[in-house]
Amino acid sequence: MQARVAEATLIVRAGTLITCDTAASQCGIDFDALGRIDDAVIQIDDGKFTCVGKDSAGGILSGASANERSRRIDLRDCVIVPGFVDAHAHPFFAGDREPDFTARIRGEPSPLGMRYTIDRTREALLDPQRFYETTVRPRLHTILAHGTTTLETKTGYALHKPGETALLDLIAQHRDDSGVPRLVATFLGAHALPPEFSREQAYVDYLIDQVIPSAAAHGAVYADAFCEPGFFSPEQTRRYLDAARLHGLRLRVHCDEMAYGGAAEMAAHLNVDAVDHCNYIRKYDIGAIAERGIVTVACPATIAYLDLPQRAPVRALLEAGGMVALASDYNPGTSPCFNLQTVAYFGRKLFDISAAEALYAVTRAAAHSLRRDAGVIRPGAPADFVALRIESPDEFGWQFGGNLAAAVFKNGARVA
């Protein structure tokens, strides 16, 4: 067997570095508490951060200078932050839902809806590798190029055993590819009723008996459900989530997005890792979520896209001691937004959070909701980071609508 040749040490210089390596509360955090280092240097070996500190002392650079194979990158005109972590996304879909957007603007009913996406995705899965290479992979690379290096990746647009299994197999096959974000597989079998079923209980029975065991065997890390009036009730959602937990899956839930239905209360009793959306949760829910250490994954781009009249009580959750992530909810029907830089803008605008709180939300908080060693720059962590073309970290979430990522690194390799 040929011996593995060690990769060259990489030395990166930054004018300003935000490590997000902190034990401080998210509420009211500033960039100093979030790990700001000016005139900073990072050392990377074998895909992991090995040293992080100030460049002025010269210690890291002088130590690395002995290694003739070391590479050096000067990013002192950028602010370097951890690779973004998107904790709620639906990127494995086929079909264009732009007509629904046009209809919404005109105040007309959506002509396509989720059924259209289910039909198109099932058709695409007749040739899974072609679907991935021609549709999904370019989409994932665009997400990576905007700074997202870890992506929670949901199924939920096939809604039968063969299709959901095929989606999970694609995620498993490509979860560590260099040209896409690191994928974390979530089985969203309880997304909507598929055309073969007319009753919620019968479909949940099918999921429990046939699909959840298959999902666990094909790489699902999480189970999720759309617990919402008109979709899945708290009672049926709990049956589904209990079964998923018995098969070794961790849990997260879409909760009370469009109306209050008691979803967050149910999810808090189950002690899930994350409750998502939560636009209509009540004061009692805020306390229960915060006390149990459950991460709230807020989706401000969805609120903006749908013009929802109510938004998640992010400020109250933070003041109660809770942790809040910001996520894209990238999907064709309610949030065709893949850019966490833009999501940070909407988070600051809609939730009255600071730039530092927003950066915490798309790094450390999102990673914690996924129980991943990500969203942080510290020795031993995967060397994922983004160099942003901004003069000050206070600009994070201010400019929007484009891509401020001058460079994106994953596992110490430049990928964009």
C-alpha positions as CSV (number, residue, x, y, z in Angstrom):
1,M,0.0,0.0,0.0
2,Q,1.3,3.4,-1.0
3,A,2.0,5.7,2.0
4,R,-0.3,8.8,2.1
5,V,1.6,12.0,1.4
6,A,0.7,14.7,3.9
7,E,-0.9,17.8,2.5
8,A,1.0,21.0,2.6
9,T,0.4,23.3,5.6
10,L,-1.8,26.2,4.6
11,I,-1.2,29.6,6.2
12,V,-4.0,32.2,5.8
13,R,-3.6,35.8,6.9
14,A,-6.7,37.9,7.7
15,G,-7.2,41.5,8.5
16,T,-10.2,40.5,10.7
17,L,-11.1,37.0,11.8
18,I,-14.3,36.1,13.6
19,T,-13.9,32.6,15.1
20,C,-17.4,32.1,16.6
21,D,-15.5,30.0,19.2
22,T,-17.3,31.3,22.3
23,A,-19.4,30.1,25.2
24,A,-21.1,33.5,25.4
25,S,-24.9,33.7,25.1
26,Q,-26.2,34.7,21.6
27,C,-28.4,37.4,23.0
28,G,-26.7,40.7,22.8
29,I,-23.4,39.2,21.8
30,D,-20.8,41.5,20.1
31,F,-18.0,40.6,17.8
32,D,-15.4,40.7,20.5
33,A,-17.3,38.1,22.4
34,L,-17.8,36.2,19.2
35,G,-14.1,35.7,18.9
36,R,-12.8,38.7,16.9
37,I,-9.1,38.7,16.1
38,D,-7.6,41.6,14.1
39,D,-4.4,41.0,12.2
40,A,-5.0,37.3,12.4
41,V,-3.4,34.1,11.0
42,I,-4.8,30.6,10.6
43,Q,-2.8,27.4,10.1
44,I,-4.4,24.4,8.5
45,D,-3.1,20.9,8.2
46,D,-4.8,17.8,6.8
47,G,-8.1,19.6,6.4
48,K,-8.4,20.9,10.0
49,F,-7.5,24.1,11.8
50,T,-4.4,23.5,13.8
51,C,-3.5,27.0,15.0
52,V,-5.5,30.3,15.2
53,G,-4.2,33.6,16.6
54,K,-2.8,37.0,16.1
55,D,-0.2,37.5,13.3
56,S,1.6,40.3,15.1
57,A,3.6,37.9,17.3
58,G,4.8,36.0,14.3
59,G,4.6,32.7,16.1
60,I,2.5,30.8,13.6
61,L,4.2,32.1,10.5
62,S,7.7,31.7,11.9
63,G,6.9,28.1,12.9
64,A,5.4,27.3,9.5
65,S,8.3,28.9,7.7
66,A,10.4,25.8,8.5
67,N,8.0,23.8,6.3
68,E,9.1,24.4,2.7
69,R,5.8,22.9,1.5
70,S,3.6,25.4,3.3
71,R,1.3,27.5,1.2
72,R,0.3,31.0,2.1
73,I,-2.8,33.0,1.2
74,D,-3.2,36.7,2.0
75,L,-6.8,37.7,2.6
76,R,-6.1,40.7,4.7
77,D,-8.6,42.7,2.6
78,C,-11.4,40.5,3.8
79,V,-13.3,39.5,6.9
80,I,-12.9,35.8,7.5
81,V,-15.7,33.9,9.2
82,P,-16.6,30.2,9.7
83,G,-18.3,28.4,6.8
84,F,-22.0,29.0,7.0
85,V,-24.3,26.3,8.2
86,D,-27.8,26.1,6.7
87,A,-30.0,24.2,9.1
88,H,-33.1,23.9,7.0
89,A,-33.1,23.3,3.2
90,H,-35.0,21.4,0.6
91,P,-32.6,21.3,-2.4
92,F,-33.5,17.9,-3.9
93,F,-36.4,18.8,-6.1
94,A,-37.3,19.0,-9.8
95,G,-39.6,21.4,-11.5
96,D,-40.0,25.2,-11.9
97,R,-42.6,26.9,-9.6
98,E,-42.2,30.4,-11.0
99,P,-45.9,30.4,-12.2
100,D,-46.9,30.1,-8.5
101,F,-44.9,33.2,-7.8
102,T,-46.5,35.1,-10.6
103,A,-50.0,34.0,-9.4
104,R,-49.2,35.1,-5.8
105,I,-48.2,38.6,-7.0
106,R,-51.5,38.9,-8.8
107,G,-53.5,37.6,-5.8
108,E,-54.5,34.4,-7.7
109,P,-54.5,30.8,-6.6
110,S,-51.2,28.9,-7.2
111,P,-51.6,26.9,-10.5
112,L,-49.0,24.3,-9.6
113,G,-48.5,23.7,-5.9
114,M,-46.5,21.0,-4.1
115,R,-48.2,18.2,-6.2
116,Y,-46.4,19.5,-9.2
117,T,-43.0,19.3,-7.5
118,I,-43.8,15.8,-6.3
119,D,-44.7,14.7,-9.8
120,R,-41.6,16.3,-11.4
121,T,-39.3,14.9,-8.7
122,R,-40.7,11.4,-9.1
123,E,-40.1,11.6,-12.8
124,A,-36.6,12.8,-12.3
125,L,-35.8,9.9,-10.0
126,L,-36.4,7.5,-12.8
127,D,-32.7,8.4,-13.5
128,P,-31.3,9.4,-10.1
129,Q,-27.7,10.1,-11.3
130,R,-28.8,12.2,-14.2
131,F,-31.2,14.1,-11.8
132,Y,-28.3,14.7,-9.5
133,E,-25.7,15.7,-12.1
134,T,-27.9,18.0,-14.2
135,T,-30.2,19.5,-11.6
136,V,-29.1,19.1,-8.0
137,R,-25.3,19.3,-8.2
138,P,-25.2,22.7,-10.0
139,R,-27.7,24.0,-7.4
140,L,-25.6,22.7,-4.5
141,H,-22.4,24.2,-6.0
142,T,-24.1,27.6,-6.2
143,I,-25.0,27.3,-2.5
144,L,-21.4,26.4,-1.6
145,A,-20.1,29.4,-3.7
146,H,-22.2,31.7,-1.5
147,G,-20.4,30.4,1.7
148,T,-22.6,27.5,2.9
149,T,-20.2,24.6,3.7
150,T,-22.7,22.5,5.7
151,L,-26.2,22.0,4.5
152,E,-29.1,20.2,6.2
153,T,-30.7,18.4,3.2
154,K,-34.3,17.2,3.4
155,T,-36.1,14.6,1.3
156,G,-39.9,15.0,1.1
157,Y,-40.7,15.5,-2.6
158,A,-41.2,11.9,-3.5
159,L,-43.3,10.8,-0.6
160,H,-43.2,7.1,-1.3
161,K,-40.7,4.5,-0.2
162,P,-38.8,4.1,-3.5
163,G,-38.5,7.8,-4.1
164,E,-37.6,8.8,-0.6
165,T,-35.0,6.0,-0.5
166,A,-33.5,7.1,-3.8
167,L,-33.2,10.7,-2.5
168,L,-31.4,9.5,0.7
169,D,-29.1,7.3,-1.4
170,L,-28.2,10.4,-3.5
171,I,-27.5,12.4,-0.4
172,A,-25.3,9.6,1.1
173,Q,-23.4,9.2,-2.2
174,H,-22.5,12.9,-2.4
175,R,-22.5,14.1,1.2
176,D,-18.8,14.6,1.2
177,D,-18.1,15.6,-2.4
178,S,-15.6,18.5,-2.6
179,G,-17.7,20.7,-4.9
180,V,-20.8,20.8,-2.7
181,P,-21.6,21.6,0.9
182,R,-21.3,18.8,3.5
183,L,-24.7,17.3,3.4
184,V,-26.7,16.2,6.6
185,A,-29.6,14.0,5.6
186,T,-33.1,14.6,6.9
187,F,-36.0,12.3,6.1
188,L,-39.1,14.5,5.6
189,G,-41.6,11.7,4.9
190,A,-44.4,13.6,6.7
191,H,-44.2,16.7,4.4
192,A,-47.7,16.4,2.8
193,L,-50.2,13.7,1.8
194,P,-49.1,12.1,-1.5
195,P,-51.7,11.4,-4.2
196,E,-52.0,7.8,-3.2
197,F,-53.4,8.7,0.2
198,S,-56.4,10.7,1.4
199,R,-56.2,10.2,5.1
200,E,-53.4,11.4,7.4
201,Q,-53.5,8.4,9.7
202,A,-53.2,5.9,6.9
203,Y,-50.2,7.7,5.4
204,V,-48.5,7.9,8.8
205,D,-49.1,4.2,9.3
206,Y,-47.4,3.6,6.0
207,L,-44.4,5.8,6.9
208,I,-44.0,4.0,10.3
209,D,-44.4,0.5,8.9
210,Q,-42.4,0.7,5.6
211,V,-40.6,4.0,5.0
212,I,-38.9,4.9,8.3
213,P,-37.0,1.6,8.6
214,S,-35.8,2.1,5.1
215,A,-34.8,5.7,5.7
216,A,-32.7,4.7,8.7
217,A,-31.0,2.1,6.7
218,H,-30.2,4.5,3.8
219,G,-28.4,7.2,5.7
220,A,-31.0,9.5,7.3
221,V,-29.6,11.3,10.3
222,Y,-32.8,13.2,11.2
223,A,-36.5,12.8,10.8
224,D,-38.7,15.9,10.2
225,A,-42.4,16.6,9.8
226,F,-44.6,19.5,8.7
227,C,-46.7,19.8,11.8
228,E,-49.3,22.4,10.8
229,P,-53.1,22.7,10.6
230,G,-54.1,21.2,7.3
231,F,-51.1,19.0,7.1
232,F,-50.0,16.8,10.0
233,S,-51.5,17.1,13.5
234,P,-49.4,17.0,16.7
235,E,-50.9,13.6,17.5
236,Q,-49.9,12.0,14.1
237,T,-46.6,13.8,14.1
238,R,-45.7,12.5,17.5
239,R,-46.5,8.9,16.3
240,Y,-44.2,9.4,13.4
241,L,-41.4,11.0,15.4
242,D,-41.5,8.4,18.1
243,A,-41.1,5.7,15.5
244,A,-38.2,7.5,13.9
245,R,-36.4,7.9,17.3
246,L,-36.9,4.1,17.9
247,H,-35.0,3.6,14.6
248,G,-32.1,5.8,15.8
249,L,-33.0,9.0,14.0
250,R,-32.6,12.4,15.7
251,L,-35.6,14.8,15.5
252,R,-36.5,18.2,14.2
253,V,-39.9,19.6,13.3
254,H,-41.6,22.3,11.1
255,C,-43.7,24.0,13.8
256,D,-46.6,26.5,13.7
257,E,-45.4,28.2,10.5
258,M,-48.7,29.4,9.0
259,A,-51.0,29.1,12.1
260,Y,-50.9,28.0,15.7
261,G,-51.5,24.3,16.1
262,G,-49.7,23.2,19.2
263,A,-46.8,21.8,17.2
264,A,-44.0,23.5,19.2
265,E,-45.5,22.3,22.5
266,M,-45.5,18.7,21.2
267,A,-42.0,19.1,20.0
268,A,-40.7,20.5,23.3
269,H,-42.2,17.5,25.1
270,L,-40.3,15.2,22.8
271,N,-37.1,17.3,23.4
272,V,-36.2,17.5,19.7
273,D,-33.0,19.1,18.6
274,A,-34.7,21.9,16.6
275,V,-38.1,23.5,16.1
276,D,-38.3,25.4,12.8
277,H,-40.3,28.4,11.6
278,C,-42.3,28.9,14.9
279,N,-44.0,32.1,13.5
280,Y,-47.2,31.5,15.6
281,I,-45.8,30.0,18.8
282,R,-47.1,31.3,22.2
283,K,-45.4,32.7,25.3
284,Y,-45.5,29.3,27.0
285,D,-43.7,27.7,24.0
286,I,-40.9,30.3,24.2
287,G,-40.1,29.3,27.8
288,A,-40.3,25.6,27.1
289,I,-38.0,25.8,24.0
290,A,-35.4,28.0,25.8
291,E,-35.4,25.9,29.0
292,R,-34.9,22.6,27.1
293,G,-32.0,24.0,25.0
294,I,-33.9,23.4,21.8
295,V,-32.6,25.5,18.9
296,T,-35.2,27.6,17.1
297,V,-34.5,27.6,13.3
298,A,-36.1,30.8,12.0
299,C,-36.7,31.2,8.2
300,P,-37.0,34.9,7.4
301,A,-36.7,34.6,3.6
302,T,-39.9,32.5,3.7
303,I,-41.7,35.2,5.7
304,A,-40.6,37.8,3.2
305,Y,-41.5,35.7,0.2
306,L,-45.0,34.8,1.4
307,D,-45.7,38.2,3.1
308,L,-46.6,36.3,6.2
309,P,-48.4,38.5,8.8
310,Q,-46.6,37.0,11.8
311,R,-43.0,36.2,12.4
312,A,-41.1,34.1,14.8
313,P,-40.5,35.8,18.2
314,V,-36.8,35.7,17.8
315,R,-36.0,38.6,20.2
316,A,-38.1,37.0,22.9
317,L,-36.5,33.6,22.4
318,L,-33.0,35.2,22.7
319,E,-34.0,37.2,25.8
320,A,-35.3,34.0,27.4
321,G,-31.9,32.4,26.9
322,G,-32.7,30.5,23.8
323,M,-30.5,29.9,20.8
324,V,-31.8,30.9,17.3
325,A,-30.4,29.8,13.9
326,L,-31.3,31.5,10.6
327,A,-31.9,29.2,7.7
328,S,-32.8,29.5,4.0
329,D,-35.7,27.0,3.9
330,Y,-34.6,26.8,0.2
331,N,-37.4,25.2,-1.7
332,P,-39.4,25.9,-5.0
333,G,-42.7,26.9,-3.5
334,T,-42.2,29.1,-0.5
335,S,-38.5,30.2,-0.3
336,P,-36.4,30.0,-3.5
337,C,-33.5,31.6,-1.7
338,F,-30.2,29.7,-1.4
339,N,-28.0,32.5,-0.1
340,L,-27.5,32.7,3.7
341,Q,-25.9,36.2,3.2
342,T,-29.4,37.3,2.0
343,V,-31.0,35.3,4.8
344,A,-28.9,37.2,7.3
345,Y,-30.2,40.5,5.9
346,F,-33.8,39.4,6.3
347,G,-33.0,38.1,9.8
348,R,-31.7,41.5,10.8
349,K,-34.5,43.4,9.2
350,L,-37.4,41.2,10.3
351,F,-36.2,40.1,13.7
352,D,-34.3,43.1,15.0
353,I,-31.1,41.2,15.6
354,S,-27.5,42.6,15.3
355,A,-24.9,41.6,12.8
356,A,-23.1,39.6,15.5
357,E,-26.3,37.8,16.5
358,A,-27.0,37.0,12.8
359,L,-23.5,35.6,12.2
360,Y,-23.9,33.4,15.3
361,A,-27.2,32.3,13.9
362,V,-25.8,31.0,10.6
363,T,-22.7,29.4,12.2
364,R,-22.6,28.3,15.8
365,A,-26.4,28.1,16.4
366,A,-27.2,26.3,13.2
367,A,-24.3,23.8,13.7
368,H,-25.6,23.1,17.3
369,S,-29.1,22.4,15.9
370,L,-27.5,19.7,13.7
371,R,-25.1,18.5,16.4
372,R,-22.2,19.1,14.0
373,D,-18.6,20.2,14.6
374,A,-19.0,23.1,12.2
375,G,-19.6,26.9,12.2
376,V,-16.5,27.6,14.3
377,I,-12.8,28.3,13.7
378,R,-10.7,26.6,16.3
379,P,-7.9,24.0,16.4
380,G,-9.3,20.5,15.6
381,A,-12.4,21.7,13.8
382,P,-12.9,21.1,10.0
383,A,-11.2,23.9,8.1
384,D,-14.3,25.5,6.6
385,F,-14.3,29.3,6.3
386,V,-15.5,32.2,4.1
387,A,-13.6,35.3,3.2
388,L,-16.1,38.1,2.8
389,R,-15.5,41.3,0.8
390,I,-16.5,43.7,3.6
391,E,-14.4,46.2,5.6
392,S,-16.0,45.5,9.0
393,P,-17.9,42.5,10.4
394,D,-20.6,45.0,11.3
395,E,-21.6,45.0,7.6
396,F,-22.7,41.3,7.8
397,G,-26.3,41.2,6.8
398,W,-26.3,44.8,5.5
399,Q,-25.5,44.4,1.8
400,F,-27.7,41.8,0.2
401,G,-28.8,40.4,-3.2
402,G,-25.3,39.3,-4.4
403,N,-22.4,37.3,-3.3
404,L,-19.7,38.9,-1.0
405,A,-17.7,35.7,-0.7
406,A,-14.3,36.3,-2.2
407,A,-13.2,32.8,-1.3
408,V,-14.8,29.7,0.2
409,F,-12.8,26.9,1.8
410,K,-14.0,23.5,2.9
411,N,-11.7,21.0,4.7
412,G,-8.9,23.4,4.0
413,A,-9.3,23.3,0.2
414,R,-10.5,26.3,-1.8
415,V,-13.8,25.3,-3.4
416,A,-15.1,28.7,-4.7
